[in-house]
Amino acid sequence: MTRVFWDTMLFVYLLEGNPQLAPRVRELLTRSYQRGDTLLTSCLALGEVMAGGSKTQAKASLMRAKIIEMGFSFLPFELRCVDTFTSLRSEQLLKAPDSINLASAGAAGVDVFLTGDTQLLKRGLHVPGIHIIADFTLPIL
């Protein structure tokens, strides 16, 4: 069983039905179900999806319900994340949301952090607790 973290935009592509990227995200979700993976994201990612894609509280609640229904668990940003967050922000100069997501995933010990963020992918980051930071569009899973 693999512990797989989804970055925010994977949910956006799937929930908004992006014609180019939603099929790949659906494929990853199906393969995770087949393998019995543990699906993870951060509370921040959940909030970003809810705030970005909703015009009303009802739509935001529906988006949260869909993500929960997909089987995701939500990682908090807590004290054990702070050192990694600090390093990512001050040394790697990452944006705060990226640093929070990576630090939360690292603290949880994820196997794969899936993202499409080229700014993260091209850096070749090593984050303690994350085995692989991977481009979700490539055949890694």
C-alpha positions in Angstrom: 0.0 0.0 0.0 1.4 3.4 -1.1 0.7 6.7 0.7 -0.1 9.1 -2.1 -0.5 12.9 -1.6 -2.4 14.9 -4.1 -1.5 18.6 -4.6 -4.4 21.0 -5.0 -4.6 21.3 -8.8 -5.3 17.6 -9.2 -8.6 18.1 -7.5 -9.3 21.2 -9.6 -8.7 19.3 -12.8 -10.9 16.4 -11.8 -13.8 18.4 -10.2 -13.9 21.0 -13.0 -13.7 18.3 -15.7 -10.6 19.7 -17.4 -10.8 18.0 -20.8 -7.0 17.4 -21.1 -6.0 16.5 -17.5 -9.1 15.1 -15.8 -8.8 11.7 -17.6 -5.3 11.3 -16.2 -6.4 12.3 -12.7 -9.3 9.8 -12.9 -6.9 7.1 -14.0 -4.6 7.8 -11.1 -7.5 7.7 -8.7 -8.8 4.4 -10.1 -5.3 2.8 -9.9 -5.0 4.0 -6.3 -8.3 2.3 -5.5 -7.2 -0.9 -7.2 -3.9 -1.0 -5.2 -5.5 0.0 -1.9 -3.4 3.2 -1.6 -3.9 5.6 1.2 -5.0 8.9 -0.4 -3.9 12.1 1.4 -4.0 15.8 0.9 -3.7 18.7 3.2 -6.3 20.7 5.0 -4.9 23.7 3.1 -5.4 22.0 -0.3 -9.0 21.2 0.7 -9.6 24.9 1.6 -8.0 26.1 -1.6 -10.2 23.8 -3.7 -13.3 24.9 -1.8 -12.5 28.6 -2.0 -11.3 28.6 -5.6 -14.0 26.7 -7.2 -17.1 27.9 -5.4 -19.2 30.9 -5.6 -21.4 29.8 -2.7 -21.0 28.0 0.6 -23.3 25.2 -0.7 -21.0 24.6 -3.7 -17.9 24.6 -1.4 -19.5 22.1 0.9 -20.4 19.9 -2.1 -16.7 20.0 -3.2 -15.6 19.0 0.3 -18.1 16.1 0.3 -16.9 14.9 -3.1 -13.2 14.8 -2.0 -14.2 13.0 1.2 -16.3 10.6 -0.8 -13.2 9.9 -2.9 -11.5 8.6 0.2 -9.0 11.3 1.0 -7.7 11.9 4.5 -6.5 15.4 5.4 -3.2 16.3 6.9 -2.9 19.2 9.3 -0.2 21.8 9.4 1.2 21.2 12.9 4.3 21.8 15.0 6.2 18.9 13.5 5.9 20.6 10.1 7.4 23.9 11.1 11.1 23.1 10.6 10.6 21.7 7.1 8.3 24.6 6.2 10.9 27.1 7.4 13.6 25.4 5.3 11.4 25.3 2.2 10.4 29.0 2.6 13.8 30.4 3.6 16.3 28.2 1.6 14.2 27.1 -1.4 12.2 30.3 -1.5 9.0 28.4 -2.2 5.6 30.0 -1.8 3.8 29.5 1.5 1.1 27.2 0.2 3.6 24.9 -1.5 5.7 24.9 1.6 2.8 24.0 3.8 1.7 21.2 1.5 5.2 19.7 1.3 5.9 20.0 5.0 2.5 18.4 5.9 3.2 15.6 3.4 6.7 15.1 4.8 5.6 15.0 8.4 3.1 12.3 7.4 5.7 10.2 5.6 4.2 10.0 2.2 5.6 7.8 -0.5 4.5 9.9 -3.5 3.7 13.6 -3.7 1.8 14.1 -6.9 1.8 17.6 -8.5 1.7 19.3 -11.8 3.5 22.4 -10.6 6.5 22.8 -12.8 8.0 25.3 -10.4 8.3 22.4 -7.8 9.2 19.7 -10.2 12.1 21.4 -11.9 13.8 22.1 -8.6 14.6 18.5 -7.8 13.6 19.0 -4.2 14.4 16.7 -1.4 11.8 16.9 1.4 12.3 14.8 4.5 9.6 12.2 4.8 8.6 12.3 1.0 10.1 9.5 -1.1 9.2 10.9 -4.5 7.8 14.2 -5.8 6.3 13.3 -9.1 4.7 14.9 -12.1 1.2 13.4 -12.2 1.1 13.5 -16.0 3.9 11.0 -16.2 3.5 7.3 -15.8 4.8 6.9 -12.2 1.8 5.1 -10.6 
